[in-house]
């Protein structure tokens, strides 16, 4: 059904190290097979930690973390750099503290004026995005629609004019727009 092919040599190697920690050889064998099966399924499914925060889909739900030390001892930290465990308390907390869709949307609305702003922030120099974030905080109490419009204009200007990708030009442009916003409010 699962079509899991655990390397027999790896299983023997890991079982040998685990047998020093476990009371029974059968338990050590079962744990070794479970651990290697998790890693096999991750590899088979092309799961990795660099695919995002939720990159791994395959876990062993367990409180036992001591056997991962045996994995590192058996194969080194390079072969399996991430533990195969997910703790039950993590799952419980994740579900219990999970925000609603509305809360996530509201947070994104507060943090990122537009999805373009999110995408743009990945491609801007760090100092530029830092200035934009500071200005968002500074003018948080102002009219959200007007601030979004200003930031949208800034994003469009950044996309269309590469000469603005230095800190001084962006600061001057944003300051000019925000002064207009202050004049409208007063």
GIKA-V527635 format. One record per pair of residues at least 12 apart in sequence whose C-alpha atoms are under 7 Angstrom apart, sorted by the first residue. I is the first residue (numbers start at 1). GAP is how many residues later the second one is. Records with the same first field share a line. If there is no record, write none. Layout:
I: GAP  GAP
This chain:
4: 33  36
6: 30  31  34
11: 21  22
13: 61
14: 18  56  57  60
15: 13  14  17
17: 53  57
18: 49  52
35: 49
38: 20  21  46
41: 17
42: 16
59: 25  26  27
60: 24  25  26
61: 24  25  26  27
62: 23  24  25  26
63: 24
68: 15
113: 35
117: 38
127: 40
128: 39
150: 27
